[in-house]
């Protein structure tokens, strides 16, 4: 029995010393540098490359959509739509609305990509200090729980602080980078090919619109331009009518793909991994509902019996029975 007690005391002391050493290494920087450079360095590099490539792709598509919007706006407000019927103007307005919707989605997606990069930088800035708080609170919690059992209330407060700080530290070191990496993997497998195909179609639409509208604008003189307007109106009307359905699906594909790539994939993975991390941390720190309930009941019962003992100690003795003569 005595040997078991000594062994338990020795194991607890070693655990406290190890955490104290880890805390010192984290405060000075070597441990944080090893985690970020050696353990998580390849993950951070792949995330940076993915976000850089995603930003370039979104910027390129944004410029293509901007060019299509500009051409459609010029066509709609030009002499073609005014002098030779309203059919072309109405058709251009519908196509313009499709393109403008995709343009806004890509603009927001580009902004979210930049925000994701900033979130990774923020997590890399805060991870060291979150780990310091987690290790420090864990150290004081173990000391108070193992070597100062009378400080039960203080130990519970320190355990809660250590629990939340550990979750935040794990989120900064692992959950956020893994969510971005998982999103990039899903994007490569599911949406990348569809976005490339839609971008190719919209780029071809831009080239055709510029070419067909330039045929009217390059005509010499008023009469030469007027002679080509009727043919240009019919040509553009036929072309846009044929492209409307394909353009609709391209716009829906781009919008859905960027919503999945920038919001649903990374945010969904982050929430799932954060939830799993929270469950594991609750199990590790003994914060399961049944165990917490038992601890609360033990605390209440201990207070109740302590109060009863104090009352019994302060109560005057009752009347004693007559002693036999």
C-alpha positions in Angstrom: 0.0 0.0 0.0 2.8 2.4 1.0 4.7 1.5 -2.2 1.6 2.2 -4.4 1.2 5.6 -2.7 4.8 6.5 -3.3 4.6 5.3 -6.9 1.5 7.4 -7.5 3.1 10.4 -5.9 6.2 10.0 -8.1 4.2 9.6 -11.3 2.2 12.7 -10.5 5.4 14.7 -9.8 7.0 13.6 -13.1 3.9 14.6 -15.0 3.9 18.1 -13.3 7.6 18.5 -14.1 7.1 17.5 -17.7 4.3 20.0 -18.2 6.4 22.7 -16.5 9.3 22.0 -18.9 6.9 22.1 -21.9 5.6 25.4 -20.6 9.1 26.8 -20.3 10.0 25.7 -23.9 6.7 27.2 -25.2 7.3 30.6 -23.5 10.9 30.8 -24.9 9.8 29.7 -28.4 11.6 26.4 -29.2 8.5 24.2 -28.8 6.3 26.5 -30.9 8.9 26.7 -33.6 9.3 23.0 -33.7 5.5 22.5 -34.0 5.1 25.1 -36.8 8.2 24.3 -38.7 8.8 20.6 -38.3 5.5 19.0 -37.4 3.0 21.3 -39.2 5.4 22.9 -41.7 4.3 20.8 -44.8 0.6 21.4 -43.9 1.1 25.1 -43.7 3.0 25.2 -47.0 0.3 23.3 -48.8 -2.4 25.5 -47.5 -0.5 28.6 -48.5 0.0 27.2 -52.0 -3.7 26.3 -52.3 -4.9 29.7 -51.2 -2.5 31.5 -53.5 -3.7 29.4 -56.4 -7.3 29.9 -55.5 -6.8 33.6 -55.3 -5.2 33.7 -58.7 -8.0 31.6 -60.2 -10.7 33.7 -58.7 -9.0 36.9 -59.7 -8.7 35.7 -63.3 -12.4 34.6 -63.4 -13.4 37.9 -61.9 -11.6 39.8 -64.6 -13.3 37.7 -67.3 -16.7 38.3 -65.8 -16.0 42.0 -65.5 -15.1 42.1 -69.2 -18.3 40.3 -70.2 -20.3 42.7 -68.1 -18.6 45.7 -69.7 -19.3 44.4 -73.2 -22.9 43.6 -72.4 -23.4 47.0 -70.8 -22.0 48.7 -73.9 -24.1 46.6 -76.3 -27.3 47.3 -74.3 -26.7 51.0 -74.3 -25.5 51.3 -77.8 -27.3 52.2 -81.0 -27.8 48.5 -81.8 -30.3 48.1 -79.0 -32.0 51.5 -79.5 -32.5 51.8 -83.3 -33.3 48.2 -84.3 -35.9 46.9 -81.8 -36.2 46.1 -78.2 -35.6 42.3 -78.5 -31.8 42.6 -78.3 -31.9 45.0 -75.4 -34.2 42.7 -73.4 -32.1 39.7 -74.2 -28.9 41.5 -73.2 -30.5 42.5 -69.9 -31.2 38.9 -69.0 -27.7 37.7 -69.9 -26.3 40.7 -68.0 -28.2 39.7 -64.9 -26.8 36.1 -65.1 -23.2 37.4 -65.4 -23.7 40.0 -62.7 -24.8 37.3 -60.3 -21.7 35.2 -60.9 -19.6 38.3 -60.7 -20.8 39.1 -57.2 -20.4 35.5 -56.1 -16.8 35.4 -57.3 -16.1 38.8 -55.7 -17.3 37.6 -52.4 -15.4 34.3 -52.8 -12.2 36.2 -53.5 -12.7 38.2 -50.3 -13.4 35.0 -48.3 -10.1 33.5 -49.7 -8.2 36.6 -48.4 -10.0 36.3 -45.1 -9.0 32.6 -44.9 -5.4 33.5 -45.4 -5.7 36.2 -42.6 -7.4 33.6 -40.3 -4.4 31.2 -40.8 -2.0 34.1 -40.1 -4.0 35.0 -37.0 -4.0 31.4 -35.7 -0.2 31.2 -36.2 0.2 34.4 -34.3 -2.0 33.3 -31.4 -1.2 29.6 -31.2 1.9 30.0 -29.0 0.1 32.2 -26.4 -2.9 29.9 -26.3 -0.6 27.0 -25.7 1.1 28.9 -22.9 -2.3 29.5 -21.3 -3.3 25.9 -21.7 -0.1 24.5 -20.3 0.0 27.0 -17.5 -3.6 26.4 -16.4 -3.1 22.7 -16.7 0.0 22.9 -14.5 -1.8 24.8 -11.7 -4.8 22.6 -12.0 -2.8 19.4 -11.5 -0.9 20.9 -8.6 -4.1 22.0 -6.9 -5.9 18.7 -7.6 -3.1 16.3 -6.7 -1.2 18.1 -3.9 -3.8 20.5 -2.4 -7.0 18.4 -2.2 -8.6 21.0 0.1 -8.6 23.5 -2.7 -11.3 21.7 -4.6 -13.2 24.8 -5.8 -10.0 26.4 -7.1 -9.1 23.1 -8.9 -12.4 23.1 -10.7 -12.0 26.7 -11.9 -8.5 25.9 -13.2 -9.8 22.7 -14.9 -12.4 24.7 -16.8 -9.8 27.3 -17.8 -7.4 24.6 -18.9 -10.3 22.9 -20.9 -11.2 25.9 -22.9 -7.6 27.1 -23.5 -6.6 23.6 -24.6 -9.5 23.5 -27.1 -8.5 27.0 -28.5 -4.8 26.0 -28.7 -5.7 22.8 -30.6 -8.0 24.8 -32.9 -5.2 27.3 -33.7 -2.6 24.6 -34.3 -4.6 21.8 -35.9 -8.3 22.4 -36.6 -8.0 25.6 -38.7 -5.1 24.3 -40.9 -6.7 20.8 -41.3 -10.1 22.4 -42.2 -8.4 24.4 -45.0 -6.4 21.4 -46.2 -9.5 19.2 -46.2 -11.4 21.9 -48.1 -8.6 22.0 -50.7 -8.8 18.2 -51.1 -12.6 18.3 -51.6 -12.3 21.2 -54.0 -9.7 19.4 -56.1 -11.8 16.2 -56.2 -15.3 17.7 -56.7 -15.5 21.3 -58.0 -12.2 22.1 -59.7 -13.0 20.5 -63.1 -16.5 22.0 -63.2 -15.1 25.5 -62.5 -12.5 25.2 -65.2 -15.1 24.1 -67.7 -17.4 27.0 -66.8 -14.6 29.5 -67.0 -13.6 28.2 -70.4 -17.2 28.7 -71.7 -17.5 32.2 -70.2 -14.1 33.2 -71.7 -15.3 32.0 -75.1 -18.5 34.0 -74.6 -16.4 37.1 -73.9 -14.3 36.7 -77.0 -17.4 36.2 -79.2 -19.2 39.2 -77.8 -16.2 41.4 -78.3 -15.7 40.2 -81.9 -19.3 40.5 -82.9 -19.8 44.0 -81.4 -16.5 45.2 -82.8 -17.8 44.4 -86.3 -20.3 47.2 -85.9 -18.0 49.6 -84.1 -15.3 49.3 -86.8 -17.6 50.2 -89.7 -16.7 53.4 -91.5 -19.0 56.3 -91.3 -22.6 56.6 -90.3 -24.1 54.9 -93.4 -21.6 52.1 -93.2 -22.4 51.5 -89.6 -26.1 51.7 -90.2 -25.9 49.1 -93.0 -24.3 46.6 -90.6 -26.6 47.3 -87.7 -29.4 45.1 -88.9 -27.2 42.2 -89.6 -25.4 42.7 -86.3 -28.7 42.8 -84.4 -29.8 39.6 -85.9 -26.4 37.9 -85.3 -26.2 39.0 -81.7 -29.8 38.1 -81.0 -29.2 34.6 -82.4 -25.9 34.2 -80.6 -27.2 35.3 -77.2 -30.3 33.2 -77.5 -28.2 30.1 -78.1 -25.8 31.0 -75.2 -28.5 31.8 -72.6 -29.1 28.2 -71.4 -25.4 27.3 -71.3 -24.6 30.6 -69.6 -27.2 29.9 -67.0 -25.7 26.5 -66.1 -22.2 28.0 -66.1 -23.2 30.7 -63.7 -24.9 28.2 -61.4 -21.9 26.0 -61.5 -19.5 28.8 -60.7 -21.7 30.1 -57.9 -22.2 26.7 -56.3 -18.6 25.7 -56.7 -17.2 28.8 -55.0 -19.8 28.6 -52.2 -18.7 25.1 -51.5 -15.0 25.9 -51.9 -14.9 29.0 -49.7 -17.7 28.4 -47.2 -19.3 25.0 -47.0 -16.2 22.7 -47.3 -13.8 24.5 -44.9 -16.5 25.7 -42.4 -18.2 22.4 -42.3 -14.9 20.5 -41.7 -13.9 23.1 -39.0 -17.2 22.6 -37.1 -17.0 18.8 -37.3 -13.3 18.7 -36.1 -13.9 21.4 -33.4 -16.9 19.3 -32.2 -14.8 16.2 -32.0 -12.0 18.1 -30.3 -14.4 19.3 -27.7 -15.7 15.8 -27.0 -12.2 14.4 -26.6 -11.2 17.3 -24.4 -14.3 16.8 -22.2 -13.4 13.1 -21.8 -9.7 13.9 -21.1 -10.6 16.5 -18.4 -13.3 14.5 -16.9 -16.1 16.9 -17.8 -18.6 14.3 -18.8 -22.1 15.1 -17.6 -22.4 12.1 -15.3 -19.0 12.7 -13.7 -19.7 16.5 -13.3 -23.0 15.7 -11.7 -21.4 13.2 -9.3 -18.8 15.8 -8.4 -21.5 18.4 -7.7 -23.4 16.0 -5.5 -20.2 15.0 -3.6 -19.5 18.7 -3.0 -23.0 19.4 -1.8 -23.0 16.4 0.5 -19.6 17.3 1.9 -20.8 20.8 2.6 -24.0 19.4 4.2 -22.1 17.1 6.5 -19.6 19.7 7.4 -22.5 22.0 8.4 -24.1 19.3 10.4 -20.9 18.6 12.3 -20.6 22.3 13.1 -24.2 22.4 14.4 -23.7 19.3 16.4 -20.6 20.7 18.0 -22.3 24.0 19.0 -25.5 22.5 20.3 -25.8 22.3 24.1 -26.1 18.8 25.6 -29.6 17.6 26.2 -31.1 16.6 29.6 -29.4 13.6 31.0 -31.5 10.7 32.6 -31.4 10.4 36.4 -28.5 8.3 37.6 -29.4 5.4 39.8 -28.7 5.8 43.4 
